[in-house]
Amino acid sequence: MAAIAAIAAAAVVCVVALAFALYAVVRDLIGPAWGAAAVALAAALIALILAFLLTRKARPKRPKGDEQNLTSRLVELARERPLVAAGAIAAAVAVIVKNPRILTAVVSAAFASRGARKS
């Protein structure tokens, strides 16, 4: 665990150093404000590429038997209407932030149902 934390910290230090270097290079060419914008754009572009690469291969497996279970319907809704899915997630996060006991109840119910299925 300590090695993973050290590697993550080293990666963060490298990213910050590269951001400062990029800023120093473009600051004299296009000014400080546009230099900061260029650094932000580079970071956003890298995050977008990584997100695309990580989500491109993530395909949920079809459940055996029941094609219309809740999980498959939610995945289909998220694919068809991503803004609706993002709004639903934001609403769920707002509810959980206001009352963390709801999250505890949902997690305990999920684990209880998994235990019942294995038996």
N, CA, C and O atoms as CSV, one atom per row, in Angstrom:
chain,resi,resn,atom,element,x,y,z
A,1,MET,N,N,0.820,-1.182,0.000
A,1,MET,CA,C,0.000,0.000,0.000
A,1,MET,C,C,0.872,1.256,0.000
A,1,MET,O,O,0.575,2.240,-0.678
A,2,ALA,N,N,1.954,1.194,0.778
A,2,ALA,CA,C,2.855,2.352,0.843
A,2,ALA,C,C,3.542,2.586,-0.497
A,2,ALA,O,O,3.756,3.732,-0.892
A,3,ALA,N,N,3.887,1.515,-1.196
A,3,ALA,CA,C,4.529,1.660,-2.504
A,3,ALA,C,C,3.575,2.289,-3.517
A,3,ALA,O,O,3.980,3.131,-4.319
A,4,ILE,N,N,2.321,1.882,-3.481
A,4,ILE,CA,C,1.329,2.463,-4.388
A,4,ILE,C,C,1.136,3.941,-4.090
A,4,ILE,O,O,1.029,4.747,-5.014
A,5,ALA,N,N,1.091,4.312,-2.808
A,5,ALA,CA,C,0.962,5.718,-2.428
A,5,ALA,C,C,2.181,6.511,-2.878
A,5,ALA,O,O,2.046,7.648,-3.330
A,6,ALA,N,N,3.368,5.928,-2.761
A,6,ALA,CA,C,4.582,6.623,-3.188
A,6,ALA,C,C,4.601,6.825,-4.698
A,6,ALA,O,O,5.005,7.881,-5.184
A,7,ILE,N,N,4.164,5.814,-5.435
A,7,ILE,CA,C,4.109,5.938,-6.895
A,7,ILE,C,C,3.089,6.997,-7.299
A,7,ILE,O,O,3.347,7.792,-8.203
A,8,ALA,N,N,1.933,7.014,-6.637
A,8,ALA,CA,C,0.908,8.023,-6.941
A,8,ALA,C,C,1.422,9.428,-6.620
A,8,ALA,O,O,1.184,10.365,-7.383
A,9,ALA,N,N,2.120,9.574,-5.504
A,9,ALA,CA,C,2.672,10.886,-5.143
A,9,ALA,C,C,3.717,11.329,-6.159
A,9,ALA,O,O,3.771,12.504,-6.521
A,10,ALA,N,N,4.548,10.398,-6.619
A,10,ALA,CA,C,5.555,10.740,-7.627
A,10,ALA,C,C,4.883,11.146,-8.938
A,10,ALA,O,O,5.348,12.066,-9.611
A,11,ALA,N,N,3.809,10.477,-9.301
A,11,ALA,CA,C,3.091,10.833,-10.522
A,11,ALA,C,C,2.482,12.228,-10.412
A,11,ALA,O,O,2.502,12.999,-11.371
A,12,VAL,N,N,1.943,12.545,-9.243
A,12,VAL,CA,C,1.369,13.883,-9.035
A,12,VAL,C,C,2.452,14.944,-9.131
A,12,VAL,O,O,2.237,15.993,-9.739
A,13,VAL,N,N,3.616,14.687,-8.538
A,13,VAL,CA,C,4.723,15.647,-8.600
A,13,VAL,C,C,5.161,15.855,-10.047
A,13,VAL,O,O,5.438,16.984,-10.451
A,14,CYS,N,N,5.225,14.782,-10.829
A,14,CYS,CA,C,5.607,14.897,-12.240
A,14,CYS,C,C,4.593,15.708,-13.035
A,14,CYS,O,O,4.968,16.545,-13.856
A,15,VAL,N,N,3.319,15.464,-12.793
A,15,VAL,CA,C,2.277,16.201,-13.510
A,15,VAL,C,C,2.329,17.692,-13.173
A,15,VAL,O,O,2.202,18.538,-14.058
A,16,VAL,N,N,2.516,18.008,-11.900
A,16,VAL,CA,C,2.600,19.413,-11.496
A,16,VAL,C,C,3.836,20.066,-12.104
A,16,VAL,O,O,3.765,21.205,-12.566
A,17,ALA,N,N,4.969,19.360,-12.111
A,17,ALA,CA,C,6.189,19.908,-12.704
A,17,ALA,C,C,6.010,20.144,-14.202
A,17,ALA,O,O,6.460,21.161,-14.728
A,18,LEU,N,N,5.360,19.217,-14.882
A,18,LEU,CA,C,5.100,19.405,-16.312
A,18,LEU,C,C,4.158,20.579,-16.562
A,18,LEU,O,O,4.316,21.307,-17.542
A,19,ALA,N,N,3.189,20.760,-15.685
A,19,ALA,CA,C,2.274,21.899,-15.833
A,19,ALA,C,C,3.027,23.216,-15.662
A,19,ALA,O,O,2.795,24.157,-16.421
A,20,PHE,N,N,3.921,23.299,-14.684
A,20,PHE,CA,C,4.729,24.514,-14.503
A,20,PHE,C,C,5.649,24.747,-15.697
A,20,PHE,O,O,5.831,25.885,-16.129
A,21,ALA,N,N,6.225,23.683,-16.225
A,21,ALA,CA,C,7.111,23.827,-17.378
A,21,ALA,C,C,6.336,24.318,-18.600
A,21,ALA,O,O,6.803,25.203,-19.317
A,22,LEU,N,N,5.170,23.754,-18.834
A,22,LEU,CA,C,4.349,24.201,-19.955
A,22,LEU,C,C,3.962,25.664,-19.789
A,22,LEU,O,O,3.996,26.431,-20.751
A,23,TYR,N,N,3.595,26.050,-18.578
A,23,TYR,CA,C,3.233,27.443,-18.319
A,23,TYR,C,C,4.418,28.369,-18.581
A,23,TYR,O,O,4.257,29.426,-19.190
A,24,ALA,N,N,5.605,27.978,-18.124
A,24,ALA,CA,C,6.791,28.812,-18.319
A,24,ALA,C,C,7.114,28.987,-19.800
A,24,ALA,O,O,7.568,30.052,-20.218
A,25,VAL,N,N,6.880,27.943,-20.591
A,25,VAL,CA,C,7.169,28.020,-22.024
A,25,VAL,C,C,6.184,28.936,-22.734
A,25,VAL,O,O,6.592,29.779,-23.534
A,26,VAL,N,N,4.904,28.786,-22.457
A,26,VAL,CA,C,3.905,29.548,-23.218
A,26,VAL,C,C,3.623,30.923,-22.621
A,26,VAL,O,O,3.018,31.762,-23.289
A,27,ARG,N,N,4.044,31.179,-21.381
A,27,ARG,CA,C,3.784,32.480,-20.752
A,27,ARG,C,C,4.437,33.605,-21.531
A,27,ARG,O,O,3.818,34.650,-21.735
A,28,ASP,N,N,5.678,33.417,-21.974
A,28,ASP,CA,C,6.372,34.480,-22.699
A,28,ASP,C,C,5.840,34.651,-24.121
A,28,ASP,O,O,5.944,35.729,-24.706
A,29,LEU,N,N,5.275,33.590,-24.664
A,29,LEU,CA,C,4.759,33.668,-26.034
A,29,LEU,C,C,3.376,34.296,-26.113
A,29,LEU,O,O,3.120,35.118,-26.993
A,30,ILE,N,N,2.474,33.917,-25.196
A,30,ILE,CA,C,1.087,34.369,-25.327
A,30,ILE,C,C,0.558,35.102,-24.099
A,30,ILE,O,O,-0.609,35.491,-24.080
A,31,GLY,N,N,1.373,35.297,-23.088
A,31,GLY,CA,C,0.949,36.035,-21.904
A,31,GLY,C,C,0.534,35.102,-20.775
A,31,GLY,O,O,0.269,33.920,-20.994
A,32,PRO,N,N,0.481,35.656,-19.555
A,32,PRO,CA,C,0.198,34.815,-18.392
A,32,PRO,C,C,-1.216,34.231,-18.373
A,32,PRO,O,O,-1.388,33.071,-17.998
A,33,ALA,N,N,-2.212,34.988,-18.759
A,33,ALA,CA,C,-3.593,34.483,-18.720
A,33,ALA,C,C,-3.784,33.363,-19.745
A,33,ALA,O,O,-4.356,32.320,-19.428
A,34,TRP,N,N,-3.307,33.579,-20.967
A,34,TRP,CA,C,-3.432,32.552,-21.986
A,34,TRP,C,C,-2.527,31.369,-21.685
A,34,TRP,O,O,-2.832,30.244,-22.081
A,35,GLY,N,N,-1.422,31.605,-20.993
A,35,GLY,CA,C,-0.554,30.505,-20.576
A,35,GLY,C,C,-1.266,29.589,-19.590
A,35,GLY,O,O,-1.182,28.365,-19.689
A,36,ALA,N,N,-1.968,30.196,-18.638
A,36,ALA,CA,C,-2.749,29.403,-17.682
A,36,ALA,C,C,-3.866,28.660,-18.394
A,36,ALA,O,O,-4.172,27.518,-18.051
A,37,ALA,N,N,-4.477,29.303,-19.385
A,37,ALA,CA,C,-5.534,28.638,-20.156
A,37,ALA,C,C,-4.970,27.463,-20.952
A,37,ALA,O,O,-5.632,26.434,-21.093
A,38,ALA,N,N,-3.756,27.611,-21.470
A,38,ALA,CA,C,-3.138,26.519,-22.219
A,38,ALA,C,C,-2.851,25.335,-21.306
A,38,ALA,O,O,-3.035,24.187,-21.711
A,39,VAL,N,N,-2.401,25.597,-20.078
A,39,VAL,CA,C,-2.147,24.517,-19.127
A,39,VAL,C,C,-3.458,23.811,-18.774
A,39,VAL,O,O,-3.500,22.582,-18.717
A,40,ALA,N,N,-4.522,24.572,-18.537
A,40,ALA,CA,C,-5.820,23.985,-18.222
A,40,ALA,C,C,-6.346,23.169,-19.402
A,40,ALA,O,O,-6.909,22.092,-19.211
A,41,LEU,N,N,-6.164,23.674,-20.608
A,41,LEU,CA,C,-6.602,22.948,-21.797
A,41,LEU,C,C,-5.829,21.646,-21.963
A,41,LEU,O,O,-6.410,20.619,-22.312
A,42,ALA,N,N,-4.536,21.681,-21.718
A,42,ALA,CA,C,-3.731,20.456,-21.821
A,42,ALA,C,C,-4.173,19.422,-20.783
A,42,ALA,O,O,-4.262,18.234,-21.091
A,43,ALA,N,N,-4.448,19.867,-19.563
A,43,ALA,CA,C,-4.910,18.947,-18.520
A,43,ALA,C,C,-6.277,18.368,-18.875
A,43,ALA,O,O,-6.515,17.175,-18.686
A,44,ALA,N,N,-7.167,19.202,-19.384
A,44,ALA,CA,C,-8.497,18.718,-19.770
A,44,ALA,C,C,-8.409,17.738,-20.935
A,44,ALA,O,O,-9.146,16.753,-20.976
A,45,LEU,N,N,-7.523,18.002,-21.869
A,45,LEU,CA,C,-7.361,17.115,-23.013
A,45,LEU,C,C,-6.826,15.752,-22.579
A,45,LEU,O,O,-7.291,14.719,-23.062
A,46,ILE,N,N,-5.860,15.747,-21.677
A,46,ILE,CA,C,-5.320,14.484,-21.167
A,46,ILE,C,C,-6.407,13.719,-20.410
A,46,ILE,O,O,-6.535,12.506,-20.576
A,47,ALA,N,N,-7.192,14.416,-19.577
A,47,ALA,CA,C,-8.272,13.761,-18.835
A,47,ALA,C,C,-9.321,13.193,-19.790
A,47,ALA,O,O,-9.840,12.102,-19.556
A,48,LEU,N,N,-9.635,13.911,-20.850
A,48,LEU,CA,C,-10.612,13.438,-21.830
A,48,LEU,C,C,-10.115,12.189,-22.553
A,48,LEU,O,O,-10.873,11.241,-22.759
A,49,ILE,N,N,-8.849,12.192,-22.934
A,49,ILE,CA,C,-8.281,11.026,-23.619
A,49,ILE,C,C,-8.280,9.815,-22.692
A,49,ILE,O,O,-8.646,8.715,-23.108
A,50,LEU,N,N,-7.869,10.011,-21.433
A,50,LEU,CA,C,-7.859,8.903,-20.479
A,50,LEU,C,C,-9.265,8.379,-20.223
A,50,LEU,O,O,-9.472,7.168,-20.156
A,51,ALA,N,N,-10.223,9.271,-20.082
A,51,ALA,CA,C,-11.606,8.840,-19.853
A,51,ALA,C,C,-12.127,8.046,-21.048
A,51,ALA,O,O,-12.813,7.040,-20.873
A,52,PHE,N,N,-11.808,8.490,-22.244
A,52,PHE,CA,C,-12.250,7.769,-23.434
A,52,PHE,C,C,-11.631,6.377,-23.493
A,52,PHE,O,O,-12.318,5.398,-23.782
A,53,LEU,N,N,-10.330,6.293,-23.218
A,53,LEU,CA,C,-9.656,4.994,-23.273
A,53,LEU,C,C,-10.182,4.034,-22.212
A,53,LEU,O,O,-10.308,2.837,-22.468
A,54,LEU,N,N,-10.491,4.551,-21.018
A,54,LEU,CA,C,-10.961,3.685,-19.950
A,54,LEU,C,C,-12.408,3.248,-20.143
A,54,LEU,O,O,-12.763,2.127,-19.778
A,55,THR,N,N,-13.242,4.103,-20.706
A,55,THR,CA,C,-14.652,3.749,-20.868
A,55,THR,C,C,-14.939,3.036,-22.185
A,55,THR,O,O,-16.004,2.437,-22.339
A,56,ARG,N,N,-14.021,3.088,-23.124
A,56,ARG,CA,C,-14.243,2.443,-24.424
A,56,ARG,C,C,-14.331,0.933,-24.278
A,56,ARG,O,O,-15.125,0.287,-24.961
A,57,LYS,N,N,-13.528,0.370,-23.397
A,57,LYS,CA,C,-13.510,-1.070,-23.223
A,57,LYS,C,C,-14.523,-1.562,-22.193
A,57,LYS,O,O,-14.745,-2.766,-22.070
A,58,ALA,N,N,-15.129,-0.656,-21.466
A,58,ALA,CA,C,-16.077,-1.054,-20.410
A,58,ALA,C,C,-17.444,-1.313,-21.037
A,58,ALA,O,O,-18.192,-0.380,-21.330
A,59,ARG,N,N,-17.750,-2.547,-21.233
A,59,ARG,CA,C,-19.051,-2.964,-21.758
A,59,ARG,C,C,-19.667,-3.921,-20.746
A,59,ARG,O,O,-19.106,-4.986,-20.491
A,60,PRO,N,N,-20.801,-3.566,-20.171
A,60,PRO,CA,C,-21.407,-4.477,-19.201
A,60,PRO,C,C,-21.879,-5.760,-19.883
A,60,PRO,O,O,-22.415,-5.735,-20.991
A,61,LYS,N,N,-21.667,-6.877,-19.196
A,61,LYS,CA,C,-22.110,-8.161,-19.729
A,61,LYS,C,C,-23.619,-8.273,-19.584
A,61,LYS,O,O,-24.209,-7.810,-18.608
A,62,ARG,N,N,-24.217,-8.894,-20.570
A,62,ARG,CA,C,-25.668,-9.100,-20.514
A,62,ARG,C,C,-25.994,-10.136,-19.450
A,62,ARG,O,O,-25.367,-11.195,-19.402
A,63,PRO,N,N,-26.969,-9.841,-18.597
A,63,PRO,CA,C,-27.339,-10.840,-17.588
A,63,PRO,C,C,-28.041,-12.025,-18.243
A,63,PRO,O,O,-28.765,-11.882,-19.227
A,64,LYS,N,N,-27.802,-13.190,-17.667
A,64,LYS,CA,C,-28.434,-14.396,-18.192
A,64,LYS,C,C,-29.896,-14.427,-17.764
A,64,LYS,O,O,-30.226,-14.092,-16.626
A,65,GLY,N,N,-30.742,-14.818,-18.656
A,65,GLY,CA,C,-32.150,-14.961,-18.316
A,65,GLY,C,C,-32.921,-13.666,-18.506
A,65,GLY,O,O,-33.350,-13.363,-19.620
A,66,ASP,N,N,-33.103,-12.908,-17.457
A,66,ASP,CA,C,-33.953,-11.720,-17.473
A,66,ASP,C,C,-33.263,-10.586,-18.218
A,66,ASP,O,O,-32.276,-10.036,-17.731
A,67,GLU,N,N,-33.771,-10.232,-19.389
A,67,GLU,CA,C,-33.191,-9.151,-20.178
A,67,GLU,C,C,-33.637,-7.776,-19.681
A,67,GLU,O,O,-32.951,-6.787,-19.936
A,68,GLN,N,N,-34.741,-7.691,-18.996
A,68,GLN,CA,C,-35.276,-6.398,-18.570
A,68,GLN,C,C,-35.143,-6.196,-17.066
A,68,GLN,O,O,-36.080,-5.713,-16.430
A,69,ASN,N,N,-34.000,-6.554,-16.482
A,69,ASN,CA,C,-33.838,-6.285,-15.057
A,69,ASN,C,C,-33.487,-4.815,-14.860
A,69,ASN,O,O,-33.253,-4.096,-15.832
A,70,LEU,N,N,-33.450,-4.376,-13.633
A,70,LEU,CA,C,-33.264,-2.958,-13.321
A,70,LEU,C,C,-31.910,-2.446,-13.797
A,70,LEU,O,O,-31.824,-1.335,-14.319
A,71,THR,N,N,-30.865,-3.228,-13.627
A,71,THR,CA,C,-29.534,-2.779,-14.021
A,71,THR,C,C,-29.444,-2.539,-15.520
A,71,THR,O,O,-28.902,-1.522,-15.953
A,72,SER,N,N,-29.968,-3.461,-16.312
A,72,SER,CA,C,-29.899,-3.276,-17.765
A,72,SER,C,C,-30.742,-2.093,-18.212
A,72,SER,O,O,-30.360,-1.375,-19.136
A,73,ARG,N,N,-31.881,-1.882,-17.567
A,73,ARG,CA,C,-32.693,-0.706,-17.919
A,73,ARG,C,C,-31.972,0.589,-17.590
A,73,ARG,O,O,-32.037,1.546,-18.361
A,74,LEU,N,N,-31.273,0.632,-16.432
A,74,LEU,CA,C,-30.537,1.839,-16.059
A,74,LEU,C,C,-29.362,2.099,-16.996
A,74,LEU,O,O,-29.089,3.250,-17.337
A,75,VAL,N,N,-28.667,1.050,-17.413
A,75,VAL,CA,C,-27.561,1.215,-18.354
A,75,VAL,C,C,-28.077,1.727,-19.694
A,75,VAL,O,O,-27.471,2.615,-20.294
A,76,GLU,N,N,-29.177,1.181,-20.160
A,76,GLU,CA,C,-29.766,1.640,-21.421
A,76,GLU,C,C,-30.218,3.098,-21.330
A,76,GLU,O,O,-30.043,3.864,-22.277
A,77,LEU,N,N,-30.804,3.483,-20.182
A,77,LEU,CA,C,-31.221,4.870,-19.987
A,77,LEU,C,C,-30.017,5.797,-20.011
A,77,LEU,O,O,-30.071,6.873,-20.605
A,78,ALA,N,N,-28.923,5.382,-19.363
A,78,ALA,CA,C,-27.722,6.213,-19.337
A,78,ALA,C,C,-27.123,6.364,-20.732
A,78,ALA,O,O,-26.593,7.425,-21.062
A,79,ARG,N,N,-27.199,5.321,-21.551
A,79,ARG,CA,C,-26.677,5.413,-22.918
A,79,ARG,C,C,-27.552,6.298,-23.800
A,79,ARG,O,O,-27.047,7.076,-24.609
A,80,GLU,N,N,-28.879,6.172,-23.634
A,80,GLU,CA,C,-29.790,6.938,-24.478
A,80,GLU,C,C,-29.883,8.400,-24.054
A,80,GLU,O,O,-29.943,9.296,-24.896
A,81,ARG,N,N,-29.895,8.631,-22.757
A,81,ARG,CA,C,-30.072,9.991,-22.238
A,81,ARG,C,C,-29.038,10.267,-21.141
A,81,ARG,O,O,-29.339,10.130,-19.956
A,82,PRO,N,N,-27.826,10.653,-21.536
A,82,PRO,CA,C,-26.779,10.859,-20.534
A,82,PRO,C,C,-27.048,12.042,-19.610
A,82,PRO,O,O,-26.616,12.026,-18.458
A,83,LEU,N,N,-27.748,13.060,-20.085
A,83,LEU,CA,C,-28.044,14.207,-19.220
A,83,LEU,C,C,-29.043,13.830,-18.128
A,83,LEU,O,O,-28.931,14.297,-16.995
A,84,VAL,N,N,-30.007,12.995,-18.462
A,84,VAL,CA,C,-30.971,12.523,-17.463
A,84,VAL,C,C,-30.245,11.679,-16.413
A,84,VAL,O,O,-30.509,11.803,-15.217
A,85,ALA,N,N,-29.336,10.828,-16.864
A,85,ALA,CA,C,-28.572,9.991,-15.936
A,85,ALA,C,C,-27.700,10.857,-15.031
A,85,ALA,O,O,-27.607,10.598,-13.832
A,86,ALA,N,N,-27.062,11.881,-15.594
A,86,ALA,CA,C,-26.226,12.770,-14.786
A,86,ALA,C,C,-27.079,13.524,-13.763
A,86,ALA,O,O,-26.652,13.723,-12.626
A,87,GLY,N,N,-28.271,13.939,-14.159
A,87,GLY,CA,C,-29.172,14.605,-13.215
A,87,GLY,C,C,-29.619,13.684,-12.098
A,87,GLY,O,O,-29.714,14.099,-10.942
A,88,ALA,N,N,-29.895,12.430,-12.443
A,88,ALA,CA,C,-30.297,11.459,-11.424
A,88,ALA,C,C,-29.157,11.186,-10.450
A,88,ALA,O,O,-29.385,11.060,-9.247
A,89,ILE,N,N,-27.942,11.094,-10.958
A,89,ILE,CA,C,-26.789,10.890,-10.080
A,89,ILE,C,C,-26.580,12.097,-9.183
A,89,ILE,O,O,-26.297,11.942,-7.994
A,90,ALA,N,N,-26.714,13.299,-9.735
A,90,ALA,CA,C,-26.561,14.509,-8.923
A,90,ALA,C,C,-27.622,14.572,-7.826
A,90,ALA,O,O,-27.325,14.966,-6.698
A,91,ALA,N,N,-28.853,14.186,-8.150
A,91,ALA,CA,C,-29.914,14.179,-7.138
A,91,ALA,C,C,-29.628,13.146,-6.058
A,91,ALA,O,O,-29.840,13.409,-4.875
A,92,ALA,N,N,-29.148,11.974,-6.457
A,92,ALA,CA,C,-28.819,10.941,-5.470
A,92,ALA,C,C,-27.688,11.389,-4.557
A,92,ALA,O,O,-27.732,11.149,-3.351
A,93,VAL,N,N,-26.672,12.040,-5.125
A,93,VAL,CA,C,-25.560,12.546,-4.309
A,93,VAL,C,C,-26.056,13.611,-3.346
A,93,VAL,O,O,-25.630,13.642,-2.191
A,94,ALA,N,N,-26.950,14.486,-3.798
A,94,ALA,CA,C,-27.492,15.523,-2.917
A,94,ALA,C,C,-28.261,14.909,-1.756
A,94,ALA,O,O,-28.152,15.371,-0.620
A,95,VAL,N,N,-29.035,13.872,-2.038
A,95,VAL,CA,C,-29.792,13.206,-0.977
A,95,VAL,C,C,-28.847,12.518,0.005
A,95,VAL,O,O,-29.057,12.575,1.216
A,96,ILE,N,N,-27.811,11.871,-0.518
A,96,ILE,CA,C,-26.864,11.168,0.351
A,96,ILE,C,C,-26.073,12.152,1.202
A,96,ILE,O,O,-25.774,11.860,2.360
A,97,VAL,N,N,-25.730,13.312,0.651
A,97,VAL,CA,C,-24.995,14.313,1.426
A,97,VAL,C,C,-25.869,14.850,2.553
A,97,VAL,O,O,-25.384,15.093,3.658
A,98,LYS,N,N,-27.144,15.032,2.276
A,98,LYS,CA,C,-28.053,15.534,3.307
A,98,LYS,C,C,-28.314,14.501,4.401
A,98,LYS,O,O,-28.445,14.856,5.572
A,99,ASN,N,N,-28.391,13.203,4.017
A,99,ASN,CA,C,-28.716,12.159,4.983
A,99,ASN,C,C,-27.887,10.912,4.685
A,99,ASN,O,O,-28.315,10.069,3.897
A,100,PRO,N,N,-26.707,10.778,5.299
A,100,PRO,CA,C,-25.839,9.634,5.007
A,100,PRO,C,C,-26.422,8.287,5.441
A,100,PRO,O,O,-25.940,7.245,4.997
A,101,ARG,N,N,-27.447,8.286,6.295
A,101,ARG,CA,C,-28.062,7.021,6.717
A,101,ARG,C,C,-28.712,6.303,5.542
A,101,ARG,O,O,-28.830,5.078,5.556
A,102,ILE,N,N,-29.136,7.049,4.528
A,102,ILE,CA,C,-29.737,6.440,3.341
A,102,ILE,C,C,-28.700,5.575,2.631
A,102,ILE,O,O,-29.005,4.460,2.208
A,103,LEU,N,N,-27.470,6.089,2.498
A,103,LEU,CA,C,-26.412,5.319,1.868
A,103,LEU,C,C,-26.126,4.043,2.655
A,103,LEU,O,O,-25.912,2.984,2.065
A,104,THR,N,N,-26.122,4.140,3.982
A,104,THR,CA,C,-25.894,2.963,4.822
A,104,THR,C,C,-26.991,1.924,4.598
A,104,THR,O,O,-26.710,0.729,4.500
A,105,ALA,N,N,-28.231,2.377,4.519
A,105,ALA,CA,C,-29.345,1.451,4.309
A,105,ALA,C,C,-29.259,0.784,2.938
A,105,ALA,O,O,-29.518,-0.414,2.820
A,106,VAL,N,N,-28.901,1.539,1.905
A,106,VAL,CA,C,-28.810,0.980,0.555
A,106,VAL,C,C,-27.680,-0.038,0.476
A,106,VAL,O,O,-27.848,-1.108,-0.110
A,107,VAL,N,N,-26.531,0.287,1.063
A,107,VAL,CA,C,-25.395,-0.635,1.023
A,107,VAL,C,C,-25.700,-1.906,1.805
A,107,VAL,O,O,-25.386,-3.005,1.348
A,108,SER,N,N,-26.305,-1.767,2.975
A,108,SER,CA,C,-26.622,-2.963,3.757
A,108,SER,C,C,-27.676,-3.821,3.054
A,108,SER,O,O,-27.617,-5.048,3.131
A,109,ALA,N,N,-28.634,-3.198,2.375
A,109,ALA,CA,C,-29.626,-3.964,1.628
A,109,ALA,C,C,-28.991,-4.680,0.446
A,109,ALA,O,O,-29.372,-5.805,0.123
A,110,ALA,N,N,-28.028,-4.037,-0.197
A,110,ALA,CA,C,-27.355,-4.677,-1.333
A,110,ALA,C,C,-26.560,-5.891,-0.872
A,110,ALA,O,O,-26.591,-6.940,-1.516
A,111,PHE,N,N,-25.848,-5.750,0.239
A,111,PHE,CA,C,-25.080,-6.890,0.739
A,111,PHE,C,C,-25.989,-7.990,1.265
A,111,PHE,O,O,-25.659,-9.170,1.141
A,112,ALA,N,N,-27.113,-7.633,1.844
A,112,ALA,CA,C,-28.042,-8.643,2.347
A,112,ALA,C,C,-28.640,-9.443,1.194
A,112,ALA,O,O,-28.812,-10.657,1.305
A,113,SER,N,N,-28.961,-8.767,0.081
A,113,SER,CA,C,-29.531,-9.479,-1.058
A,113,SER,C,C,-28.501,-10.376,-1.722
A,113,SER,O,O,-28.852,-11.439,-2.234
A,114,ARG,N,N,-27.235,-9.971,-1.724
A,114,ARG,CA,C,-26.189,-10.836,-2.300
A,114,ARG,C,C,-26.002,-12.077,-1.453
A,114,ARG,O,O,-25.794,-13.168,-1.984
A,115,GLY,N,N,-26.072,-11.921,-0.143
A,115,GLY,CA,C,-25.935,-13.079,0.748
A,115,GLY,C,C,-27.096,-14.040,0.565
A,115,GLY,O,O,-26.905,-15.254,0.641
A,116,ALA,N,N,-28.288,-13.530,0.327
A,116,ALA,CA,C,-29.454,-14.380,0.130
A,116,ALA,C,C,-29.369,-15.143,-1.188
A,116,ALA,O,O,-29.829,-16.282,-1.263
A,117,ARG,N,N,-28.794,-14.543,-2.225
A,117,ARG,CA,C,-28.670,-15.209,-3.518
A,117,ARG,C,C,-27.678,-16.355,-3.473
A,117,ARG,O,O,-27.889,-17.378,-4.123
A,118,LYS,N,N,-26.594,-16.202,-2.713
A,118,LYS,CA,C,-25.579,-17.253,-2.635
A,118,LYS,C,C,-26.074,-18.479,-1.906
A,118,LYS,O,O,-25.608,-19.585,-2.182
A,119,SER,N,N,-27.014,-18.318,-0.973
A,119,SER,CA,C,-27.497,-19.454,-0.189
A,119,SER,C,C,-28.393,-20.350,-0.986
A,119,SER,O,O,-28.883,-21.353,-0.466
